[in-house]
Amino acid sequence: MPARLILETPRLILREMNPDDFAALCAMLRDPEVMYAYAHAFSEDEVRQWLDRQLQRYRQDGFGLWAVTLKTEDGPPGAMIGQCGLTRQECPPVSPGRVPEVGYLFRKSRWHQGYATEAARACRDYAFTTLGAGEVFSIIRANNAPSLAVARRNGMAVRAAFSKHYYGQDMPHLVFSITRSQWRQEQETA
């Protein structure tokens, strides 16, 4: 069964992941350089759990992290170069519940080509136009300079900071967000 198309940008297609994406996910999530913000490369079992979690999110929430594929001559049509989408994340400094978060992760060979920003903007817009979000977030490890830059290019500003305990260590994180009214203003001036 073909994967459900979610979004298109000038260069990208975002679609739901499916079990056939396991090898492409392994190429990303098992790469220590790609996974430095997670403090370890994933095992095959962790990759499978990651994929299963996205499939569960599609069923439960109607969204999750989506496969990012190329649609132009930048690469073979349909090649998965990353993942970007929306998830509900705990964010204690700003909400007792879960907040809609734009997240992104790309193959190292596709870094510094603007794909993360292009996909993240499309997901931010989807959160406001399709999901009716009042505010959209990105929660990023404080030392992840490239992801911090993508959040800023996505019109977001730092709203809070907190530390997550993950993989045996405390990891400082910054909470970025943009409100619906800020997003509207940005749209009007673009």
C-alpha positions as CSV (number, residue, x, y, z in Angstrom):
1,M,0.0,0.0,0.0
2,P,1.5,3.4,-0.9
3,A,2.4,5.8,1.9
4,R,0.0,8.6,2.6
5,L,1.3,11.9,1.2
6,I,1.1,14.7,3.8
7,L,2.8,17.8,2.5
8,E,4.7,19.1,-0.5
9,T,7.3,21.9,-0.6
10,P,9.2,23.2,-3.7
11,R,11.8,20.4,-3.3
12,L,10.3,17.9,-0.9
13,I,7.5,15.5,-0.3
14,L,6.6,14.6,3.3
15,R,4.8,11.3,3.6
16,E,3.9,8.8,6.3
17,M,6.7,6.3,7.0
18,N,6.0,2.6,6.5
19,P,7.9,-0.6,7.3
20,D,9.7,-0.4,4.0
21,D,11.5,2.7,5.4
22,F,13.4,0.6,8.0
23,A,16.7,0.5,6.1
24,A,16.6,4.3,5.4
25,L,15.9,4.9,9.1
26,C,18.8,2.7,10.1
27,A,21.1,4.7,7.8
28,M,20.1,7.8,9.8
29,L,19.5,6.7,13.3
30,R,22.5,4.3,13.5
31,D,24.9,7.1,12.4
32,P,26.7,8.5,15.5
33,E,27.3,11.9,13.8
34,V,23.6,12.2,13.0
35,M,22.6,11.1,16.5
36,Y,25.0,13.2,18.5
37,A,22.1,15.1,20.1
38,Y,20.8,11.8,21.4
39,A,24.3,10.9,22.8
40,H,24.3,7.5,21.0
41,A,23.6,5.9,17.7
42,F,20.6,3.6,17.9
43,S,20.6,-0.1,17.8
44,E,18.5,-1.9,15.2
45,D,16.0,-2.6,17.9
46,E,15.8,1.1,18.9
47,V,15.3,2.0,15.2
48,R,12.4,-0.5,15.0
49,Q,10.9,1.0,18.2
50,W,11.3,4.5,16.6
51,L,9.5,3.4,13.5
52,D,6.7,1.6,15.4
53,R,6.2,4.8,17.6
54,Q,5.7,6.9,14.4
55,L,3.2,4.4,13.0
56,Q,1.4,4.5,16.4
57,R,1.3,8.3,16.4
58,Y,-0.3,8.3,12.9
59,R,-3.1,6.1,14.2
60,Q,-3.5,7.8,17.6
61,D,-2.8,11.5,16.8
62,G,-3.2,11.6,13.0
63,F,0.4,12.9,12.7
64,G,4.0,12.1,13.7
65,L,7.4,12.4,12.2
66,W,7.1,11.9,8.4
67,A,9.6,10.6,5.8
68,V,11.1,13.5,3.9
69,T,11.8,12.6,0.3
70,L,13.2,14.5,-2.7
71,K,10.9,15.3,-5.6
72,T,13.3,17.0,-8.0
73,E,16.6,16.3,-9.7
74,D,18.4,16.8,-6.4
75,G,18.2,13.1,-5.9
76,P,16.3,10.0,-7.0
77,P,12.5,10.5,-6.7
78,G,11.3,9.1,-3.4
79,A,14.7,8.8,-1.8
80,M,14.2,9.3,2.0
81,I,16.7,11.9,3.1
82,G,15.3,12.6,6.5
83,Q,12.3,12.9,8.8
84,C,10.4,15.9,9.9
85,G,7.0,16.3,11.4
86,L,4.9,17.0,14.4
87,T,4.7,15.1,17.7
88,R,3.1,15.8,21.1
89,Q,6.0,16.3,23.6
90,E,6.1,16.9,27.3
91,C,7.5,20.3,28.0
92,P,7.3,21.0,31.8
93,P,8.4,24.6,31.7
94,V,5.5,25.7,29.5
95,S,2.7,23.2,29.9
96,P,1.5,20.5,32.3
97,G,0.4,18.6,29.2
98,R,1.9,17.8,25.8
99,V,2.7,20.5,23.2
100,P,2.9,20.2,19.4
101,E,6.5,20.1,18.5
102,V,8.2,20.4,15.1
103,G,11.1,17.9,15.0
104,Y,13.6,17.1,12.3
105,L,16.5,14.8,11.6
106,F,18.3,14.4,8.3
107,R,21.0,12.1,6.8
108,K,24.4,13.7,7.1
109,S,24.8,13.8,3.3
110,R,21.8,16.2,3.2
111,W,22.9,18.6,5.9
112,H,23.5,22.3,5.1
113,Q,21.2,22.3,2.0
114,G,18.2,24.0,3.5
115,Y,16.0,20.8,3.6
116,A,15.5,20.9,7.4
117,T,14.3,24.5,7.3
118,E,12.1,23.9,4.3
119,A,10.4,20.8,5.9
120,A,10.2,22.4,9.3
121,R,8.4,25.5,7.9
122,A,5.9,23.3,6.1
123,C,5.2,21.4,9.3
124,R,4.8,24.6,11.4
125,D,2.3,25.9,8.8
126,Y,0.5,22.5,8.8
127,A,0.2,22.8,12.6
128,F,-1.5,26.2,12.4
129,T,-3.6,25.7,9.2
130,T,-4.6,22.0,9.5
131,L,-4.4,21.2,13.2
132,G,-5.5,24.6,14.5
133,A,-2.6,24.9,17.0
134,G,-2.3,28.1,19.0
135,E,1.4,27.8,19.5
136,V,4.0,25.5,18.0
137,F,7.3,24.4,19.6
138,S,10.7,22.9,18.9
139,I,12.6,21.4,21.9
140,I,16.3,21.2,21.1
141,R,19.4,20.2,23.0
142,A,21.2,23.4,23.8
143,N,24.5,22.4,22.1
144,N,22.8,21.4,18.8
145,A,23.7,24.6,16.9
146,P,22.3,23.6,13.5
147,S,18.9,22.6,14.9
148,L,18.8,25.8,16.9
149,A,19.4,27.8,13.7
150,V,16.6,25.9,11.9
151,A,14.2,26.8,14.8
152,R,15.1,30.5,14.5
153,R,14.7,30.4,10.7
154,N,11.3,28.9,11.4
155,G,10.3,32.1,13.1
156,M,10.7,30.7,16.6
157,A,12.3,32.3,19.7
158,V,13.5,30.8,22.9
159,R,10.7,30.6,25.4
160,A,12.2,28.4,28.2
161,A,15.0,26.1,29.2
162,F,15.1,22.8,31.1
163,S,17.1,19.7,31.4
164,K,16.1,16.2,30.3
165,H,17.7,13.1,31.8
166,Y,18.4,10.8,28.9
167,Y,20.8,7.9,28.3
168,G,22.4,8.4,31.7
169,Q,23.0,12.1,31.5
170,D,21.4,15.5,32.1
171,M,21.0,17.3,28.8
172,P,20.2,21.0,28.8
173,H,17.4,21.8,26.2
174,L,16.0,25.1,24.9
175,V,12.3,25.4,24.2
176,F,11.5,27.5,21.1
177,S,8.0,28.5,20.0
178,I,6.0,30.7,17.7
179,T,2.4,31.6,18.4
180,R,-0.4,31.8,15.9
181,S,-0.5,35.6,16.0
182,Q,3.3,35.8,15.5
183,W,3.0,33.3,12.6
184,R,0.2,35.4,11.0
185,Q,2.4,38.6,11.3
186,E,5.3,36.7,9.6
187,Q,2.9,35.6,6.8
188,E,1.7,39.1,6.2
189,T,5.2,40.6,5.9
190,A,6.6,37.8,3.7
